[in-house]
Amino acid sequence: MSKVNDFLNEACTFYLATVDGDQPRIRPLGLHFELDGKLLFGIGEFKAVYRQMQANPKVEIAVCKPNGHWLRYTGTAVFETDPKYAEAALEISPGLRKIYNEETGNKMAVFHLEDATARDIAVMGEGEDLLA
């Protein structure tokens, strides 16, 4: 997981792909962190992306670094039920507390990927498995 986390740190913004019925949807994200041996991501429970992931938890994350290497991280999203994960996400990105708080009523959903694959792919290469 650390190799995937390091790749995401170097690239900053990454893209999460879901499906909405038969339509693919992709959006930029930036929040990710490691805790308890898991690579975790946060999204809003009030957003369409959350509903899409509830309907079909198979997702893919893609990101490209300035050197041309890109990462494809694919798996099944599993949402965490322990509130410590959402609190950890808000500690890492305190600016999100303006969105996710009791006053707004917005809740953060934190997930990790299971049955995942992750490949670091050079522009003209086959790639390296980062989870091996």
N, C-alpha and C positions, 0 to 999 in steps of 0.2 A: 504493500500500500504506500509506503514511503516514496517509492519511485514515482508513482502516479501523483501523489501530493506535491512532490518537488516539481514535477512537470507543470502542474497547474499553477503553482506559485510563480514559476518563471514566466508563464504566459499571461497571467492575470485573468483576463476575461475568457470564459469558455462558453460553449453553447450546449444546451440540453435539448434533445429531440424527443418528442412524444408523438402520439397520434390522437386525433380528435375524430372519431368515427373512421372514415377512410382518408382523412386529410392529415398529412404530416404537419407538425408544428415545431418550430425551433425558436429558442430565445436565449439571449445572453444572460449569464449568471456570473457571480464572482465569489460567493460564499462557499467555502469548503474548509474542512479542518479534520484532523485526526484525533480520535479519542477512543479509548478501550479497544485498540487494534482495528478500528474501522475508519474508513474515509467517509466523512459525512458531508451532506449538502442540505441547505435550507431553502424552503419556498413557503409562500403564504397559503394557508388553508382556504382562504377566500378567493384564490385565483383559479383561473381555468386550468392551468398546468396541474394543480393538485387534483382536480376532478378527472382530468385526462389520465393521470397516473393511477388513480383509484380504479378507473375502468380498465386500463391496460398498463400494468406496472413495468412492462419492458421498455427500456429507455436506452438512449445512447448519448454520450457526452463527447464532443469534439473540440479540439483546441489546437492552435498552431503557434509555434515559437518563432521568433525573428530569424532563426537560422534555417527555417524551412522544414524542420521536423514537426510532425503533427501527431496527436494522440487520438486514438479512438478507444473509448472506455464504454463497454456495453454490458448490460446486465438487467436484473430484475430489481426494481426499487422495493425496499422494505422500510416502512416507516417506523420510527422509534416511538415507543409509548412512554418512556421515562422522561419527565420534564427536564432532567438535568441536561439533556442534549440541546434543547431549545435555549436553555439558560446559557450554556457554553457558547452557542452560536452568537447570542446577544453580547456576551462578554468579548468575543473576538471582533464583532462589528457593532460597537455601541450605538452608532448612528441609526441602526435599525430599530432601536427602542422607540423612535418617533413613530414608526409604523406599527410595531408589534407591542401593544401594551393594553392594560385594562380599559383605558379611556376610549381607545379606538375599537376595542373588541377583536382586533385582528390577532390571530394566532399563527405562529410559525410551525411548520411541519418539517421535521428533520428526517432524512432518509440516508440509507447506504445501499450499495448494490451487492446483490448476491448472485452466485453463478456467473461471475463477471469475467470478462476478458479485457485486457488493456494492451494496446500495441503502440509503440513509438515507431513512427514510419517516416523514413527520409523521403524526400521528394521523388527520388528515382530508386528507392530501395524496397526490400520486402518487409522490413520492420523487425522489431525486437519485442518479445513478450515481456512486459514489465511485471507480471505477477508470478513468473516462474521462479 
